[in-house]
Amino acid sequence: MSLLKRGLAAAACVATISTIPVPAAAAAKSPVVLAFAETLVPDDGAAARRFFTLRSAENFTFTQIKLTVDLTGLSGVATVTTSPSCTTAAATITCTWHEISGPYTALPWTFDVKAAPGAKIGDSGQIKATLESSDQPTITGNGKITIAEGVDLAAATFDSIGVQPGATFDLPLAVINAGKKAVNGVAVVVYKGFWLSGPAKYTNCLYDAGQVRACVFDNDLAVGARYGAALPMTLRTDSPAGEYASLEAIWLTTAELELLKAELGQEWFGSPGSGGGELDLIQTPTAMDDQVDTDPFNSWTGYTIEMLGDKVRDFAAIGGTGSGAVGDTITLDVGIKNVGNATHYVEGDPFEGRSQVTLTVPPGASLKSLPTNCQAVTEPGVPDANPKRLDASLYECLGPELIEAGKSYTFPISFVVNSVISSATGSLEETWLTDANPANNKAPIVLNAPGGGGGLPITGPKVTLIAVVGLLLLAAGLVIVVATRRRKSLPLSR
């Protein structure tokens, strides 16, 4: 497939090899599926790069892994070569690894699949595998390999443009038939695009929650010819000035799109638009055998849109006050509020853009329990030797990745009064994100102030974002590179 040979860097998404701690040797309650996505292999000798994946409805950990791949079902259809760390003997490949975690992850070996000598378009076979480990039941999986006619779709490049918040513009989709054969039907899959939306009006495009996912064109693309379409897009009204919106597009054959839809599920792609007819590309409908892109490295293009205007983000810390006698528990809702008029979200690396607050515990108090996503630190960025301790004076907590303009995001924190100190003062401070007004990033937490009472709890939505891009890339067979986190302190959970 066009997608499956590109190596992209994708961080902080559930599809990467997991960097989130999970209990070692945890027995998964939900089934773990070993899969190899159905693959179209070009008939001209180009390789399709794929890998096996593990997926489940919950986190899992496999240790001391052994993967045994059986190639006998591909005899006369395809040949397979793999990573140097694996061993190959006759029609069997064996690979070992120390540990892998999920709930959705790629096994760390690539498999390059090529058409076998004499294989013809339409020939197919099965690649099978068995995964053994020291702490989980043995599982098996397989995938279908089919030989298809090879073509070459090349995406045209795009220059950055500037757009005002709320403005609508035409995004130029463009593709060139760079191969030696006509291409019979094309599709473009669009992903990322958090800051962009479009009217769901074209009947040959698929939309989900206001975002275009894919468009299909029933066309013949002549050799060497270029084709384009103008896709209307609107920039969010709460876009931050001076930053950039991104969107990526990959061109596929229609056969490749159908395999990708089977892998991801129709839910991600959504449903066709209505009311606006079809989005036009030169159309010459025809029916041919399956085709597959032979050079997917040139099938992708990225779009960068500079967000203009004057809107900014402003994160105000939310502290609180409370009173109690020795032994009492005081619960406050603390957190942050975006008092600016621009939303915060870092597309492509939402974890790096996740908010982080530093909690200084008022003297004479300790924590009743450790809030989710918090850990004790000895100083900013330096985890305590016992990060779950409740009697530390300093904690760091991770907050949401998406912080919408005008909304508050809080969490409850319970203090135990160990000794009554008048106006015992701690604080909560946003210490990771950059905003327009650093002066309000810190708020006091005061216990037992003279005449004081309870706090002023402010509650907001709980934000849980899943980077579907990761699922798209992994299901398509991309080699994912796990980016090194730049945060100094590691979250206990996410």
Order of alpha helices (4+ residues) and beta strands (2+ residues): beta-beta-beta-beta-beta-beta-beta-beta-beta-beta-beta-beta-beta-beta-beta-beta-beta-beta-beta-beta-beta-beta-alpha-alpha-beta-beta-beta-beta-beta-beta-beta-beta-beta-beta-beta-beta-beta-beta-alpha-beta
